[in-house]
């Protein structure tokens, strides 16, 4: 999930789908398992990082909580905070 203005989103989609459609012309997924057929989704997840870095965009990660399910809400919040702290340490190399 991402939040950005329409102009940037349109540029990203044009770039991404040009790549994916070209790839689709050159890759046969016959013989792939159902899981392996998700190649385009897996690739697009990785290409997002490439595009963000190439365009020098600022980004941040924000936890998402499903408010519909109240069970274990506190545990989910604590897990999200731990993940955020570990992510910052990983990205910046600091505590």
N, C-alpha and C positions, 0 to 999 in steps of 0.2 A: 504494500500500500504506500502511496506517496501523495504528497500535496504539493502542487506547483502551479504556476500560471499556465494558461492555455497555450500561449506561444511556445514556451519551453516544452510542454508536453507534446505538442504537434511536431516539433523538431525531433524530439526523442523517438516518437512513433514512426516518423518517416524513415529515420536512420535505421531503427531496429527492424522494421518490416521489410525494408529493402534487403537487408542482410538475410533475414529468415526466408523470404521468398526465393532469393538466389540459392540459398542452401537447399531448399526444398526441391529445386530443379536438379540438383546434383547428388542428392542422397536418397537412396532407396531404403525404406524402413521395412520392406518385406523380409520376413524372417526375424524381425525384432520381436521381443516379448512386449506385452502391453506396457510394462514399465519402461523399457528401452525406447518405445515409441514416443515417450515424453521428451525426447531429445531437444525439441524446439523450446519447450518450457524451461528445461535445465539451462540451455544455452542463453536464453533471454535473461535469466536471473543473473548470470555472470556478466553479460554484456552491459547490464545496467551500471555496474561498478565501473566498467571501462568508460562508458559515456559520461558518467558523473566526473570522473577524474580528468578526462580529456577536456571537458568544458569548464573545469575549475569551479564546479558548483559546491556550495556549502550544503551539508546535509547533517542530520542528526537522527538518532534512533530514539523512538519513544515507545514505551510498552503499551500494549493494548489489553484491556480487560473487558471481558464479556460481562456486562452488568445483569444479564438475564439469569445467569447461574451464580447464586450467592454461596454455594458450597465451596469451602476451602478458599474463600476470597482472600483472607489474610495470608495464606500460604502462597497464593499466586502473586500477591503484592511483594512479599519478601523475596520470592524467586526472581521476579522482575528487577528488583533493586540490586540483587546480587549480580544478575546478568549485566546490568548497566555499569556497575562498578568494575566488573571484570573486563567489559568491552572497552571502557575508558583506559584501563591499565594496558590492555593489548594495543590499542590504537596509538596512545601517546607514549607508552613505555614508562609511564609513571604510576605511582599509587594514588 
